[in-house]
Amino acid sequence: MGIERLILAILATSLSPVAFAQQVEHGSGPYPALMEERTDLPDHVVYRPADLARLGRKSLPVYVFGNGGCSADGTSSRNHLLEIASRGYLVIASGTFPRPSRPAPAPPVPGKLTVETETRLLTDAVDWAQRENGRVGSPFQGRIATTRIAVSGWSCGGLQALTAAQDPRVTTAVVMNSGFFKDGPNPLNGVVSDKALLATLHGSILYVLGGPTDIAYANGTDDYRRLGTIPAALVNIPVGHGGTYMQPHGGIAAEVVTAWLDWKLKGSKSAKTRFVGAACGFCRDSRLTLERKNL
């Protein structure tokens, strides 16, 4: 794939600002979710169950997310993120609500794309969740499972997630329509792409790709092949690079990701059976293909 084509594909995942009155969901899970900006967490959008009291004694595992195109629109994958939050997770995306006054990003220099968000925003979100869990008076006090943390992201955001996954606090990583670049220079200014980091991953990792028409298919597949002993799975959903993020309830990809999180962060045995065993649930699912190693 040429660098120019790859840059165009990454830019395409940075969605234009939208009106929030349109197509706002609450997820299909038992805890209808909302999205909000918080003054104590600038440069992020928080997705959470609207009624925290409904959780009872259950705590919220954490899912932090880097946007497509590494954009500053923290709502660009909102159907996906609201769905996960409605299943009993605290979800934090880099960026903010889109604003008409927000300056358009500068055009890239030849062969380079300068991203709108920094990778550190993913670990900043983890820092905030840990603080809020212990802060007296916080609505999240004692409600966050601060030892059960997933980092994730789409396309350019997936590269950010692979870097943030080096943080020892991270339990599992979910890399969506992404993977470290195989050959040649890194076309992204401000984002790390280094295959050597695959050897230092810990916990577990799930790749969700869009099949052979996904421009990140080769990169993500190559990542998966290079993984050593870390428990890993590779799911391909034949929808291309755009994924199912804005389909109702985030589409099948959100279903797959939620099952992975339920297994890895909540210890759900039924979720585990969707990935493990000769007759696993996703093994027999005609909507996707599944590869596994070290599970």
C-alpha positions in Angstrom: 0.0 0.0 0.0 1.3 3.5 -0.9 1.9 6.0 1.9 -0.4 8.5 0.2 -3.3 6.0 0.1 -2.7 5.0 3.7 -2.8 8.7 4.9 -6.1 9.2 3.0 -7.6 6.1 4.7 -6.5 7.3 8.1 -7.9 10.8 7.5 -11.2 9.3 6.4 -11.7 7.8 9.9 -11.6 11.2 11.4 -15.4 11.9 11.1 -16.8 15.4 10.7 -18.6 17.1 13.6 -22.2 16.1 14.0 -25.2 17.4 15.8 -25.8 15.4 19.0 -29.5 15.5 18.6 -29.1 13.0 15.8 -28.5 9.3 16.2 -27.7 9.4 19.9 -28.1 6.0 21.5 -28.0 4.7 25.0 -26.7 1.2 24.3 -28.6 -2.1 24.5 -27.2 -3.3 27.8 -28.8 -3.3 31.3 -27.4 0.2 32.2 -28.5 2.8 29.6 -25.5 5.0 29.0 -24.8 8.7 28.5 -21.8 10.6 27.3 -20.5 13.7 29.0 -17.6 16.1 29.2 -16.2 16.8 32.7 -14.3 19.8 33.9 -11.9 17.6 35.9 -11.0 15.6 32.8 -10.3 18.0 29.9 -9.7 16.7 26.4 -11.8 13.6 27.0 -15.4 12.3 26.7 -16.7 10.0 29.4 -19.3 7.3 28.6 -21.0 5.7 31.6 -24.2 4.2 32.9 -26.6 7.1 33.4 -27.8 5.8 36.8 -24.8 4.7 38.8 -27.0 3.6 41.6 -28.3 0.7 39.5 -24.9 -0.9 39.6 -25.4 -1.8 43.3 -22.1 -3.2 44.5 -20.8 -3.8 41.0 -17.8 -1.8 40.0 -17.0 -0.5 36.5 -14.0 -1.8 34.6 -12.3 0.8 32.5 -12.1 1.0 28.7 -10.1 3.9 27.2 -10.2 4.6 23.5 -8.2 6.4 20.8 -10.3 7.7 17.9 -10.0 7.0 14.3 -7.5 9.4 12.7 -6.4 10.2 16.3 -9.0 12.9 15.9 -10.1 15.3 18.7 -13.8 14.3 18.2 -14.4 12.1 21.3 -17.8 11.2 19.9 -16.9 9.9 16.5 -17.3 6.2 17.7 -20.1 7.0 20.1 -22.5 4.1 19.2 -19.6 1.6 19.9 -18.7 3.4 23.1 -22.2 3.8 24.4 -22.9 0.2 23.9 -19.9 -0.9 25.9 -20.7 1.6 28.7 -24.3 0.2 28.8 -22.8 -3.2 29.6 -21.3 -1.9 32.9 -18.1 -0.2 31.9 -16.5 3.2 32.4 -15.5 4.3 28.9 -13.2 7.2 28.3 -12.4 8.5 24.8 -9.7 11.0 23.9 -11.0 14.3 22.5 -14.1 16.5 23.2 -17.6 17.1 21.9 -17.3 18.5 18.3 -17.6 22.2 18.1 -18.2 24.2 14.9 -15.6 26.7 16.0 -12.9 24.0 16.4 -10.1 24.8 13.9 -9.6 22.4 11.1 -6.4 20.4 11.3 -3.6 21.6 9.2 -3.0 19.7 5.9 -0.3 17.1 6.3 3.2 17.7 4.9 4.0 15.3 2.1 4.2 11.8 3.5 3.2 12.8 7.0 0.0 13.2 9.0 0.1 15.3 12.2 -2.5 13.9 14.6 -4.9 16.0 16.7 -4.6 14.0 20.0 -1.6 12.8 21.9 -1.1 9.1 23.0 -0.7 10.3 26.6 -4.4 11.1 26.7 -5.1 7.3 27.1 -3.0 7.0 30.2 -4.2 10.4 31.5 -7.7 8.8 31.4 -6.4 5.9 33.5 -4.8 8.3 36.0 -8.1 10.2 36.3 -10.2 7.0 36.9 -7.8 5.9 39.7 -8.1 9.4 41.3 -11.9 9.5 41.0 -12.3 6.1 42.5 -10.7 7.4 45.7 -11.9 11.0 45.7 -14.3 11.8 48.5 -17.5 13.3 46.9 -16.9 11.8 43.4 -19.9 10.1 41.9 -17.4 7.4 41.0 -16.0 6.9 44.5 -15.6 3.2 45.1 -17.3 2.3 41.8 -14.3 1.9 39.5 -12.4 -1.4 39.1 -9.0 0.3 38.9 -7.1 -3.0 38.5 -9.2 -4.0 35.4 -8.3 -1.8 32.5 -8.5 -2.1 28.8 -6.9 0.2 26.2 -8.3 0.3 22.7 -8.5 2.4 19.6 -9.5 2.5 15.9 -7.0 2.9 13.1 -4.5 5.7 14.2 -6.1 5.3 17.7 -5.2 1.6 17.6 -1.5 2.6 17.3 -2.0 4.8 20.3 -3.5 1.9 22.2 -0.5 -0.4 21.3 1.8 2.2 22.9 -0.5 2.8 26.0 -0.7 -1.0 26.4 2.9 -1.0 27.6 1.6 0.6 30.9 1.8 -2.0 33.6 -1.7 -1.1 34.8 -3.3 -2.3 31.6 -5.0 -5.7 31.7 -5.8 -6.2 28.1 -5.6 -4.3 24.7 -8.1 -4.2 21.9 -6.7 -3.0 18.6 -9.3 -2.2 16.0 -8.6 -1.8 12.2 -5.0 -1.1 13.0 -1.5 -2.5 13.5 2.1 -1.2 13.4 3.3 -0.3 9.9 5.2 -3.2 8.3 7.6 -1.4 5.9 9.0 2.0 5.2 8.7 5.2 7.2 6.0 5.9 9.7 3.5 8.3 8.0 2.2 9.6 11.3 3.9 12.5 13.1 3.5 12.1 16.9 2.4 8.5 17.0 4.8 5.6 17.6 4.9 2.6 15.2 7.4 0.1 16.3 7.0 -3.7 15.8 9.6 -4.2 18.6 6.9 -3.1 21.1 4.9 -6.3 20.4 7.5 -8.3 22.3 6.9 -6.2 25.5 3.1 -6.4 25.6 1.6 -8.1 28.6 -1.8 -9.3 29.7 -3.7 -10.2 26.5 -4.7 -8.7 23.2 -7.5 -8.8 20.7 -7.2 -7.6 17.1 -10.5 -6.7 15.3 -9.9 -6.1 11.6 -12.1 -5.5 8.6 -11.0 -8.3 6.4 -8.8 -8.1 3.3 -10.3 -4.8 2.1 -9.3 -3.1 5.4 -6.2 -1.0 4.6 -4.9 -2.0 8.0 -5.4 -5.7 7.4 -1.8 -6.5 6.4 -0.4 -4.5 9.4 -2.7 -6.0 12.0 -2.3 -9.5 10.6 1.5 -9.1 10.7 1.3 -7.9 14.3 -0.7 -11.0 15.3 1.7 -13.4 13.5 4.6 -11.8 15.4 3.1 -12.1 18.9 4.9 -14.5 21.2 3.4 -16.1 24.2 0.8 -13.4 25.1 -2.8 -14.7 24.9 -4.3 -13.3 21.7 -7.2 -13.5 19.3 -7.7 -12.1 15.8 -11.2 -11.4 14.5 -12.0 -10.4 11.0 -15.3 -8.8 10.1 -15.6 -8.3 6.4 -16.7 -4.6 6.4 -13.4 -2.9 5.5 -11.6 -0.2 7.4 -14.7 1.7 8.5 -15.7 -1.0 10.9 -19.1 -1.0 12.5 -18.6 1.8 15.0 -21.7 3.8 14.0 -24.0 1.0 13.3 -26.9 0.5 15.8 -25.3 -0.4 19.1 -21.9 -0.5 17.5 -22.7 -3.5 15.3 -21.0 -6.9 15.6 -17.6 -5.4 16.5 -19.0 -4.0 19.7 -20.5 -7.4 20.4 -17.1 -9.1 20.0 -15.3 -6.5 22.0 -17.8 -6.6 24.9 -17.5 -10.4 25.0 -13.7 -10.1 25.2 -14.0 -7.4 28.0 -16.5 -9.5 29.9 -14.1 -12.4 29.8 -10.9 -10.5 30.5 -12.1 -7.8 32.9 -15.1 -9.5 34.5 -14.1 -13.1 34.4 -17.3 -14.2 32.7 -17.3 -17.9 31.9 -20.0 -17.6 29.3 -18.0 -14.8 27.5 -14.9 -17.1 27.5 -16.8 -19.8 25.7 -17.3 -17.5 22.8 -13.5 -17.5 22.2 -12.2 -20.8 23.7 -12.8 -24.4 22.7 -13.3 -26.3 19.4 -17.0 -25.3 19.3 -16.6 -21.8 20.6 -19.4 -19.3 19.9 -17.4 -17.1 17.5 -15.8 -20.2 15.9 -19.2 -21.0 14.4 -20.3 -17.4 13.7 -20.7 -16.9 9.9 -20.4 -13.1 10.4 -16.7 -13.3 11.1 -13.6 -15.4 11.3 -11.6 -16.1 14.4 -8.0 -17.0 15.0 -6.5 -17.7 18.5 -3.2 -18.4 20.2 -2.1 -19.0 23.8 -5.7 -18.8 25.1 
